[in-house]
Amino acid sequence: METKNSTSGGVVYVDHARHLTPLTLTYHATASRHLTTGRTDVVPPSTSVEVDSVYCPRCFSYCTAPPTSLGVCEKSTGGGLGGGCGSATSCKDCPICFCPVSVSIDAAPVSAEAGDDKQLLCHYLCGYCGWSSQECGVTSNASKLKKYQSSRKGDEDVANDWEKQRQEIIFEISRDLEHCLKQKVEQRNKHCDSLFSSIVEIFIKQEEEEERNRRLGIGEIARKTERADTFVGPGGWSLESLEQSLIEKQKEIDSPWIWSPGGLVALSDTTTPDKVSVEQIQQQPNPQQTAAQMVITNAASNLRSHLLPIPVPFRSRVSRRCLAELATGKTGIVIKPKLNPLEGDSSIKFGQGQWWKKDSNAVNV
């Protein structure tokens, strides 16, 4: 059907749910006369969407079951999720510029007490903006790698064994770096988690007390007495006791304490706008960086040194089914993605080099 109102013109099609759809968003199930659409802004929809698997867009590790944590890449040691790259550390992004970070092993800053003995340090490093996880204290000791810096010359078997030991130590150092990051996140969330647990315990005890009073038939009387005692002083009800309770509530609202990652801090101890310098402004994260930290932490970060590496979120692979076909008892599959996003690529051991192979269902018209 041609649209006469538009100047450029175009063609739209009508699916089985009577929705006008361009050709780029239409699907046709196998052995079906129903035309479906992938539009999500129409009611009722003509297709159903099901999440088959999720994968990491960086390392292409995947899993069929829903992620166990926050829907981010968390490759396990010794192998990735559902055939990952096997790295000890999961994929991370820079908290400053949101570019991919890599695991780097460099020489640590030499102190006067350490002397000339240089220590190796493993940390996350952004190759774009130069951010390092040394700013937030996420590092691991890599001094065990000092004797493996140079390659071993001699027999090939000895050289291979030397390289194997070196790779094992690098794997262990990277695993310690990941463990250090997890400890930092747990430490940052410790106060909020304990506060939430205490609130849950209070509500559980209150619910148990109300259930006990309800069984004894004294719940309503106790609640009325408690509400009456709120405004009743030693000599009975008075306007002074009511005003005093209002003053106490206002003091709680106007409390001079604010929350910071280090704990409760008085407003008088914080820097006023008149005393803020250019260096302090540069050390404060912008709203986008602060919001990105809320994926892994419960408390907002007010300094650049509090920013931690951000995990990479998974991407979903979905399949679509025609609702008209499903109503008749058929499968109605219009899109069914492969489980492995790298299936057919030459980098995997099995199923490689299949991109050129012609589909057996294809026919010449």
FILUMDREN-183094 format. One line per field, with one value per residue (C-alpha): x, y, z. Coordinates in steps of 0.05 Angstrom, whole numbers, always signed. Each point is the difference from the previous one (the first is absolute). Layout:
FILUMDREN-183094
X [X; ...] .
Y [Y; ...] .
Z [Z; ...] .
end
This chain:
FILUMDREN-183094
X [+0; +31; +0; -24; +12; +76; +43; +51; -51; +6; -31; -29; -32; -56; +16; -49; -15; -19; +62; +33; +74; +58; +34; +62; -40; -42; +10; -31; -2; +18; -61; -45; -44; +3; +42; +28; +36; +55; -28; -2; -43; -65; -56; -13; +68; +4; +62; +23; +71; +39; +71; +39; +70; +44; +72; +55; +14; +75; +22; -62; -9; -73; -48; -69; -26; -13; +62; +7; +17; -13; +1; +74; +59; +30; +45; +19; +72; +22; -53; -53; -75; -22; +66; +33; +71; +24; +29; +6; -30; -67; -9; +2; -11; +36; -41; +25; -9; -37; +50; +25; +56; +55; +40; +70; +62; +47; +54; -27; +22; +65; +1; +61; -7; -4; +67; +18; -42; -56; -66; -50; -73; -61; -57; -55; +23; -40; +38; -44; +0; +57; -42; +29; -32; +58; -42; -53; +48; -19; +67; +35; +73; +35; +71; -3; +5; +68; +41; -45; +10; +52; -12; +40; +49; +18; -40; -69; -33; +33; -22; -72; +0; +29; -55; -54; +23; +1; -72; -23; +30; -32; -67; +8; +19; -61; -44; +27; -16; -72; -4; +26; -54; -55; +26; -3; -72; -20; +34; -35; -68; +11; -34; -61; -8; +2; -50; -47; +7; -17; -62; -22; +9; -40; -58; +3; -4; -56; -39; +10; -23; -63; -15; +6; -44; -51; -5; -8; -52; +38; +30; -52; +0; +76; +3; -51; +37; +66; -28; -31; +65; +36; -33; -15; +49; +8; -59; -44; -8; +28; +16; +72; +12; -27; +45; +60; -11; -4; +66; +34; -23; +24; +68; +4; -16; +51; +55; +70; +26; +8; +23; +67; +38; +42; -61; -42; +31; -24; -20; +47; +59; -15; +29; -44; -9; +44; +59; -3; +63; +11; +37; -58; -49; +43; +1; -76; -35; -54; -73; +10; +60; -36; -61; +43; +29; -69; +1; +50; -4; -57; +32; +13; +73; +20; +74; +38; +41; -64; -17; +7; +4; -69; -21; -24; -75; -25; -39; -59; -14; -75; -45; -65; -63; -63; -59; -49; +40; +5; -76; -7; +49; +60; +69; -4; +75; +20; +68; +43; +71; +59; +20; +73; +11; +65; -30; +31; +60; +70; +22; -39; +19; -66; -48; +49; -1; -74; -18; +5; -42; -67; -63; -34; -68; +19; -32; +12; -57] .
Y [+0; +66; +59; +62; +50; -9; +38; -56; -57; -70; -68; -31; -68; -24; -58; -50; +47; +56; +42; +41; -19; +15; -57; +3; -19; -56; -75; -61; -67; -64; -32; +55; +53; +47; +62; +22; +62; +14; +67; +10; +63; -33; -34; -57; -24; -51; -37; -26; +12; -52; +7; -62; +19; +57; +15; +49; +48; +2; -72; -33; -46; -23; -38; -29; +12; +70; +32; -14; +71; +66; -21; +17; -39; -42; -52; -54; -22; -55; +15; +49; -5; -52; +0; +66; +19; -30; +64; +7; +70; +20; +56; +70; +72; +63; +40; +65; -7; -67; -31; -72; -9; -52; -36; +30; -20; +58; +21; +27; +69; -9; +27; +20; -59; -51; +22; -18; -64; +12; -34; -20; +20; -27; +50; +20; +51; +40; +11; +59; +48; -32; -15; -54; -39; +21; +63; -41; -51; -59; -34; -66; -18; -27; -7; -75; +15; +33; -62; -16; +67; -27; -62; -64; -20; -72; -63; +10; -42; +42; +64; -25; -19; +68; +35; -44; +18; +73; -3; -34; +55; +54; -36; -2; +74; +19; -41; +36; +67; -22; -22; +68; +35; -44; +16; +75; -6; -40; +50; +58; -35; -25; +57; +3; -76; -1; +58; -36; -65; +36; +32; -69; -29; +57; -12; -75; +10; +50; -49; -56; +46; +21; -73; -19; +58; -17; -71; +25; +51; +59; +30; +55; +21; +2; +43; +49; +5; +11; +56; +32; -3; +37; +66; -13; +25; -20; +43; -18; +29; +70; +47; +5; -74; +5; +59; -36; -61; +45; +33; -67; -23; +65; -10; -69; +29; +57; -47; +29; -67; -24; -66; -9; -64; +7; +2; +56; +69; +65; +55; +47; -46; +1; +51; +61; +27; +60; -45; -45; +3; -19; -63; -23; +12; -43; -56; -2; -48; +24; -25; -52; -31; +1; -34; -54; -18; -15; -65; -31; +46; +24; +66; +58; +16; +72; -6; -25; -46; -37; -20; -75; -37; -12; -70; -8; -16; -60; +6; -45; -43; -7; -43; +24; -42; +17; +4; -20; -64; -14; +5; -57; -45; +12; +23; +65; +14; +61; +13; -51; +24; -47; -14; +16; +69; -25; -62; -9; +43; -28; +18; -57; -74; -30; +24; +48; +21; -10; +70; -17; -63; +5; -11; -65; +34; +53; -6; +35; +44] .
Z [+0; -22; +47; -38; +55; +3; -50; -11; -2; +28; +6; +63; +11; +45; +46; +29; +59; -48; +13; -54; -4; -46; -35; +43; +62; -29; +9; -33; +35; -38; -35; +24; -34; +60; -5; +68; +24; +50; +23; +76; -1; -22; +40; -6; -25; -56; +26; +67; +24; +40; +27; -20; +25; +20; -20; +16; -59; +18; +9; -31; +59; +5; +44; -11; +70; +27; +33; +74; +21; -34; -72; -10; -26; +56; -32; +49; +11; -47; -52; -20; +5; -51; -37; +16; -12; +66; +28; +76; -1; -29; -50; +29; -25; +21; +52; -31; -75; -2; -48; +8; +51; -2; +54; +2; +40; +12; +48; +65; +25; +38; +70; +41; +47; -56; -30; -71; +0; -49; +14; -54; +7; -36; -13; -48; -52; -50; -65; -20; +59; +40; +62; +46; +55; +45; +13; +36; +31; -44; -12; +11; +12; -62; +28; -12; -74; +5; -15; -60; -35; -48; -43; +15; -54; -14; -12; -29; +55; +53; -34; -5; +73; +18; -40; +31; +71; -20; -26; +64; +43; -44; +8; +76; +3; -42; +45; +61; -35; -11; +73; +23; -40; +30; +70; -16; -23; +61; +46; -35; +7; +70; +36; -47; +2; +76; +2; -47; +40; +65; -32; -24; +70; +30; -48; +12; +76; -8; -44; +51; +56; -39; -16; +74; +22; -53; +26; +71; -21; +31; -63; -11; +74; +2; -63; +26; +67; -36; -43; +61; +40; -55; +19; +73; +52; +73; +20; -60; -70; -10; -57; +26; -11; -71; -16; +30; -44; -61; +19; +8; -69; -31; +32; -32; -68; +8; +24; -11; -24; -71; -29; -34; -19; +63; +46; +31; -8; +30; -48; +35; -18; -75; -47; -12; -71; +18; +17; -61; -43; -72; +21; +43; -57; -46; +52; +3; -49; -47; +6; -55; +35; +67; -30; -32; +68; +28; -40; +49; +62; +43; +22; -47; -15; +13; -19; -60; +45; +19; -71; -14; -67; -30; -22; -71; -4; -39; -65; -12; -60; -12; -43; -30; -12; -39; +47; -54; -12; +75; +6; -51; +38; -46; +20; -40; +4; -41; +34; +37; +14; +10; +72; -11; -30; -31; -33; -68; +15; -11; +71; +33; -2; -21; -54; -32; -73; -11; -22; -74; +5; -36; +41; -19; +4; -52; -68; -65; -26] .
end
